[in-house]
């Protein structure tokens, strides 16, 4: 796969991830259109958990560490999938 395409895919994914994290942080995350009731409930639970955790320094540190770990794992998976396609 062309390296420019790979960079574009990773950049787009990174922007989506940043938007997702911002929506959680700001409390503006909404469930995807036409999602199941369990997905909508999960979305609301995530918002509530994040809001509660972000009220303390320890909670903010834990959320930051978790976000970094999630980001690292997602990037690893993207590159793994891209390498398989090559």
MMTF fields as JSON, N, C-alpha, C and O atoms, coordinates in Angstrom:
{
  "mmtfVersion": "1.0.0",
  "mmtfProducer": "UNKNOWN",
  "numBonds": 343,
  "numAtoms": 344,
  "numGroups": 86,
  "numChains": 1,
  "numModels": 1,
  "chainsPerModel": [1],
  "groupsPerChain": [86],
  "chainIdList": ["A"],
  "bondAtomList": [4, 2, 8, 6, 12, 10, 16, 14, 20, 18, 24, 22, 28, 26, 32, 30, 36, 34, 40, 38, 44, 42, 48, 46, 52, 50, 56, 54, 60, 58, 64, 62, 68, 66, 72, 70, 76, 74, 80, 78, 84, 82, 88, 86, 92, 90, 96, 94, 100, 98, 104, 102, 108, 106, 112, 110, 116, 114, 120, 118, 124, 122, 128, 126, 132, 130, 136, 134, 140, 138, 144, 142, 148, 146, 152, 150, 156, 154, 160, 158, 164, 162, 168, 166, 172, 170, 176, 174, 180, 178, 184, 182, 188, 186, 192, 190, 196, 194, 200, 198, 204, 202, 208, 206, 212, 210, 216, 214, 220, 218, 224, 222, 228, 226, 232, 230, 236, 234, 240, 238, 244, 242, 248, 246, 252, 250, 256, 254, 260, 258, 264, 262, 268, 266, 272, 270, 276, 274, 280, 278, 284, 282, 288, 286, 292, 290, 296, 294, 300, 298, 304, 302, 308, 306, 312, 310, 316, 314, 320, 318, 324, 322, 328, 326, 332, 330, 336, 334, 340, 338],
  "bondOrderList": [1, 1, 1, 1, 1, 1, 1, 1, 1, 1, 1, 1, 1, 1, 1, 1, 1, 1, 1, 1, 1, 1, 1, 1, 1, 1, 1, 1, 1, 1, 1, 1, 1, 1, 1, 1, 1, 1, 1, 1, 1, 1, 1, 1, 1, 1, 1, 1, 1, 1, 1, 1, 1, 1, 1, 1, 1, 1, 1, 1, 1, 1, 1, 1, 1, 1, 1, 1, 1, 1, 1, 1, 1, 1, 1, 1, 1, 1, 1, 1, 1, 1, 1, 1, 1],
  "groupList": [{"groupName": "UNK", "atomNameList": ["N", "CA", "C", "O"], "elementList": ["N", "C", "C", "O"], "formalChargeList": [0, 0, 0, 0], "bondAtomList": [1, 0, 2, 1, 3, 2], "bondOrderList": [1, 1, 2], "singleLetterCode": "X", "chemCompType": "L-PEPTIDE LINKING"}],
  "groupTypeList": [0, 0, 0, 0, 0, 0, 0, 0, 0, 0, 0, 0, 0, 0, 0, 0, 0, 0, 0, 0, 0, 0, 0, 0, 0, 0, 0, 0, 0, 0, 0, 0, 0, 0, 0, 0, 0, 0, 0, 0, 0, 0, 0, 0, 0, 0, 0, 0, 0, 0, 0, 0, 0, 0, 0, 0, 0, 0, 0, 0, 0, 0, 0, 0, 0, 0, 0, 0, 0, 0, 0, 0, 0, 0, 0, 0, 0, 0, 0, 0, 0, 0, 0, 0, 0, 0],
  "groupIdList": [1, 2, 3, 4, 5, 6, 7, 8, 9, 10, 11, 12, 13, 14, 15, 16, 17, 18, 19, 20, 21, 22, 23, 24, 25, 26, 27, 28, 29, 30, 31, 32, 33, 34, 35, 36, 37, 38, 39, 40, 41, 42, 43, 44, 45, 46, 47, 48, 49, 50, 51, 52, 53, 54, 55, 56, 57, 58, 59, 60, 61, 62, 63, 64, 65, 66, 67, 68, 69, 70, 71, 72, 73, 74, 75, 76, 77, 78, 79, 80, 81, 82, 83, 84, 85, 86],
  "secStructList": [7, 7, 2, 2, 2, 2, 2, 2, 2, 2, 2, 2, 2, 2, 2, 2, 2, 2, 2, 2, 2, 2, 2, 2, 2, 2, 6, 7, 7, 7, 7, 7, 6, 6, 7, 7, 2, 2, 2, 2, 2, 2, 2, 2, 2, 2, 2, 2, 2, 2, 2, 2, 2, 6, 6, 1, 2, 2, 2, 2, 2, 2, 2, 2, 2, 2, 2, 2, 2, 2, 2, 2, 2, 2, 2, 2, 2, 2, 2, 2, 2, 2, 2, 2, 2, 7],
  "xCoordList": [0.845, 0.0, 0.893, 1.927, 0.509, 1.252, 1.395, 0.424, 2.601, 2.835, 2.007, 1.646, 1.697, 0.834, -0.577, -1.216, -1.057, -2.378, -2.362, -3.29, -1.313, -1.184, -1.188, -1.907, -0.396, -0.354, -1.725, -2.136, -2.42, -3.745, -4.736, -5.526, -4.695, -5.584, -5.305, -6.229, -4.036, -3.654, -4.039, -4.534, -3.819, -4.174, -5.679, -6.13, -6.452, -7.907, -8.376, -9.235, -7.81, -8.178, -7.814, -8.594, -6.639, -6.206, -7.14, -7.432, -7.609, -8.556, -9.877, -10.48, -10.331, -11.562, -11.403, -12.314, -10.248, -9.994, -9.949, -10.487, -9.308, -9.278, -10.683, -11.023, -11.496, -12.871, -13.653, -14.389, -13.494, -14.166, -13.769, -14.63, -12.465, -11.998, -12.486, -12.845, -12.502, -13.023, -14.508, -14.962, -15.26, -16.695, -16.941, -17.85, -16.142, -16.274, -15.928, -16.669, -14.804, -14.321, -15.314, -15.533, -15.911, -16.849, -18.271, -19.141, -18.5, -19.836, -20.798, -22.012, -20.276, -21.127, -21.208, -21.787, -20.637, -20.679, -22.123, -22.846, -22.535, -23.879, -23.745, -22.799, -24.687, -24.629, -24.739, -25.381, -24.124, -24.241, -25.708, -26.513, -26.032, -27.399, -27.759, -26.928, -28.972, -29.5, -28.726, -28.665, -28.139, -27.4, -28.366, -29.511, -27.89, -28.716, -28.891, -28.154, -29.869, -30.124, -28.923, -28.599, -28.26, -27.101, -25.936, -25.204, -25.759, -24.707, -25.019, -24.12, -26.282, -26.675, -26.452, -25.992, -26.777, -26.557, -25.07, -24.648, -24.276, -22.823, -22.262, -21.391, -22.761, -22.299, -22.591, -21.737, -23.785, -24.151, -23.317, -22.93, -23.042, -22.212, -20.786, -20.179, -20.254, -18.91, -18.856, -17.928, -19.856, -19.898, -19.953, -19.242, -20.797, -20.935, -19.641, -19.213, -19.024, -17.767, -16.686, -15.975, -16.569, -15.537, -15.767, -14.823, -17.013, -17.334, -16.955, -16.395, -17.262, -16.946, -15.432, -14.902, -14.749, -13.301, -12.539, -11.517, -13.035, -12.288, -12.39, -11.791, -13.131, -13.266, -12.084, -11.912, -11.266, -10.119, -8.824, -8.824, -7.735, -6.419, -6.068, -5.556, -6.348, -6.063, -6.895, -6.386, -8.151, -9.019, -8.549, -8.548, -8.149, -7.649, -6.373, -6.191, -5.497, -4.261, -4.564, -3.944, -5.516, -5.885, -6.51, -6.209, -7.376, -7.991, -6.952, -7.029, -5.99, -4.93, -4.095, -3.794, -3.725, -2.937, -3.726, -3.171, -5.012, -5.845, -5.989, -5.939, -6.165, -6.288, -5.011, -5.069, -3.863, -2.592, -2.456, -2.05, -2.789, -2.716, -3.651, -3.267, -4.877, -5.836, -5.303, -5.376, -4.777, -4.239, -3.085, -3.017, -2.19, -1.059, -1.534, -1.027, -2.497, -2.999, -3.7, -3.547, -4.463, -5.153, -4.141, -4.284, -3.121, -2.098, -1.37, -1.081, -1.074, -0.425, -1.293, -0.794, -2.598, -3.511, -3.593, -3.611, -3.643, -3.697, -2.468, -2.586, -1.29, -0.073, 0.035, 0.558, -0.447, -0.454, -1.34, -0.95, -2.55, -3.474, -2.892, -3.037, -2.242, -1.656, -0.513, -0.363, 0.3, 1.409, 0.896, 1.5, -0.211, -0.801, -1.247, -1.124, -1.768, -2.232, -1.085, -1.267, 0.081, 1.227, 1.726, 2.691],
  "yCoordList": [-1.171, 0.0, 1.237, 1.257, 2.234, 3.491, 4.127, 4.203, 4.582, 5.165, 6.424, 6.72, 7.173, 8.356, 7.961, 8.651, 6.849, 6.356, 5.912, 6.206, 5.209, 4.757, 5.958, 5.959, 6.971, 8.176, 8.845, 9.297, 8.909, 9.537, 8.75, 9.339, 7.427, 6.596, 6.772, 6.929, 6.744, 6.903, 8.29, 8.429, 9.317, 10.682, 10.816, 11.404, 10.272, 10.345, 9.603, 10.09, 8.429, 7.657, 8.429, 8.465, 9.044, 9.816, 10.979, 11.274, 11.641, 12.746, 12.232, 12.871, 11.086, 10.496, 10.137, 10.352, 9.591, 9.232, 10.475, 10.469, 11.542, 12.786, 13.35, 13.81, 13.314, 13.811, 12.987, 13.537, 11.665, 10.78, 11.139, 11.275, 11.292, 11.632, 13.007, 13.192, 13.973, 15.299, 15.244, 15.883, 14.48, 14.351, 13.734, 14.155, 12.742, 12.149, 13.191, 13.389, 13.846, 14.824, 15.958, 16.407, 16.421, 17.537, 17.099, 17.937, 15.791, 15.285, 15.422, 15.417, 15.545, 15.715, 14.457, 14.49, 13.36, 12.108, 11.632, 11.568, 11.305, 10.766, 9.402, 9.152, 8.526, 7.194, 7.303, 8.223, 6.377, 6.381, 6.239, 5.631, 6.798, 6.686, 5.219, 4.421, 4.884, 3.529, 2.455, 1.309, 2.806, 1.805, 1.03, 1.435, -0.066, -0.886, -0.188, 0.738, -0.647, -0.066, -0.285, 0.586, -1.43, -1.697, -0.767, -0.348, -0.441, 0.505, 1.891, 2.591, 2.294, 3.594, 3.641, 4.65, 2.559, 2.478, 2.52, 3.208, 1.783, 1.8, 3.204, 3.629, 3.924, 5.29, 6.182, 6.958, 6.069, 6.875, 6.479, 7.339, 5.187, 4.725, 5.255, 5.642, 5.272, 5.803, 7.279, 7.725, 8.031, 9.461, 9.675, 10.525, 8.904, 9.049, 8.67, 9.361, 7.576, 7.143, 8.199, 8.549, 8.697, 9.693, 10.964, 11.535, 11.398, 12.603, 12.433, 13.342, 11.275, 11.024, 10.94, 11.534, 10.205, 10.023, 11.326, 11.559, 12.171, 13.396, 14.457, 15.526, 14.183, 15.144, 15.119, 16.034, 14.065, 13.96, 13.846, 13.431, 14.219, 14.128, 12.67, 12.36, 11.789, 10.366, 9.826, 9.077, 10.199, 9.756, 10.27, 9.532, 11.544, 12.114, 11.407, 11.153, 11.091, 10.375, 8.981, 8.534, 8.3, 6.955, 7.013, 6.178, 7.992, 8.136, 8.461, 7.959, 9.293, 9.639, 8.41, 8.177, 7.629, 6.425, 5.43, 4.798, 5.29, 4.375, 4.835, 4.014, 6.132, 6.662, 6.416, 6.075, 6.588, 6.346, 4.868, 4.528, 4.009, 2.572, 2.183, 1.425, 2.703, 2.42, 2.907, 2.189, 4.103, 4.669, 3.818, 3.536, 3.418, 2.575, 1.252, 0.804, 0.631, -0.663, -0.525, -1.375, 0.542, 0.761, 0.984, 0.432, 1.788, 2.027, 0.738, 0.495, -0.084, -1.367, -2.22, -2.852, -2.235, -3.039, -2.503, -3.277, -1.191, -0.59, -1.0, -1.448, -0.846, -1.183, -2.675, -3.081, -3.491, -4.933, -5.275, -6.055, -4.675, -4.919, -4.425, -5.086, -3.275, -2.727, -3.593, -3.787, -4.12, -4.989, -6.27, -6.796, -6.77, -7.993, -7.743, -8.619, -6.53, -6.199, -6.021, -6.19, -5.682, -5.479, -6.794, -6.862],
  "zCoordList": [0.0, 0.0, 0.0, 0.668, -0.723, -0.821, 0.559, 1.312, 0.89, 2.215, 2.442, 3.581, 1.384, 1.541, 1.955, 2.75, 1.414, 1.796, 3.25, 4.003, 3.643, 5.025, 5.968, 6.967, 5.658, 6.506, 6.582, 7.651, 5.476, 5.456, 6.311, 7.049, 6.214, 7.024, 8.512, 9.31, 8.877, 10.282, 10.777, 11.896, 9.963, 10.365, 10.562, 11.545, 9.633, 9.754, 10.996, 11.732, 11.225, 12.407, 13.67, 14.622, 13.684, 14.847, 15.13, 16.289, 14.085, 14.273, 14.825, 15.688, 14.335, 14.862, 16.331, 17.132, 16.683, 18.078, 18.962, 20.069, 18.478, 19.237, 19.433, 20.523, 18.384, 18.494, 19.506, 20.326, 19.449, 20.395, 21.829, 22.698, 22.073, 23.416, 23.856, 25.019, 22.94, 23.272, 23.603, 24.551, 22.821, 23.093, 24.463, 25.178, 24.834, 26.17, 27.226, 28.189, 27.033, 28.024, 28.22, 29.346, 27.136, 27.214, 27.569, 27.807, 27.603, 27.906, 26.747, 26.949, 25.53, 24.348, 23.481, 22.395, 23.951, 23.197, 23.072, 24.066, 21.875, 21.641, 20.991, 20.244, 21.274, 20.652, 19.13, 18.623, 18.403, 16.943, 16.518, 17.223, 15.378, 14.856, 14.646, 14.214, 14.946, 14.742, 15.5, 15.053, 16.631, 17.404, 18.299, 18.502, 18.815, 19.699, 21.039, 21.378, 21.784, 23.109, 24.025, 24.833, 23.911, 24.764, 24.433, 25.33, 23.147, 22.751, 23.289, 23.756, 23.228, 23.765, 25.275, 25.808, 25.951, 27.396, 27.713, 28.642, 26.942, 27.14, 26.962, 27.72, 25.957, 25.707, 26.908, 27.336, 27.441, 28.616, 29.837, 30.629, 29.992, 31.11, 30.994, 31.993, 29.772, 29.548, 29.922, 30.597, 29.479, 29.807, 31.32, 31.856, 32.006, 33.451, 34.17, 35.094, 33.743, 34.358, 34.17, 35.112, 32.956, 32.65, 33.47, 34.016, 33.553, 34.319, 35.787, 36.401, 36.338, 37.75, 37.967, 38.905, 37.103, 37.255, 37.053, 37.698, 36.16, 35.846, 36.935, 36.81, 37.991, 39.096, 40.058, 40.863, 39.971, 40.875, 40.076, 38.917, 40.712, 40.065, 39.756, 38.68, 40.702, 40.488, 39.326, 38.492, 39.27, 38.188, 36.835, 35.85, 36.792, 35.534, 35.087, 33.896, 36.025, 35.682, 35.142, 34.177, 35.766, 35.311, 33.918, 33.065, 33.689, 32.371, 31.302, 30.18, 31.651, 30.706, 30.348, 29.177, 31.361, 31.111, 30.268, 29.369, 30.553, 29.792, 28.338, 27.421, 28.126, 26.765, 25.971, 24.789, 26.609, 25.925, 25.568, 24.456, 26.494, 26.234, 25.088, 24.198, 25.115, 24.046, 22.705, 21.708, 22.679, 21.451, 20.917, 19.721, 21.8, 21.387, 20.806, 19.777, 21.458, 20.969, 19.621, 18.744, 19.464, 18.194, 17.081, 15.991, 17.349, 16.331, 15.973, 14.801, 16.965, 16.686, 15.774, 14.842, 16.047, 15.23, 13.809, 12.852, 13.668, 12.327, 11.525, 10.384, 12.123, 11.391, 11.127, 10.089, 12.043, 11.833, 10.636, 9.767, 10.6, 9.497, 8.169, 7.141, 8.195, 6.974, 6.48, 5.274, 7.394, 6.995, 6.369, 5.434, 6.88, 6.314, 4.871, 4.014, 4.611, 3.268, 2.276, 1.07, 2.785, 1.89, 1.443, 0.681]
}
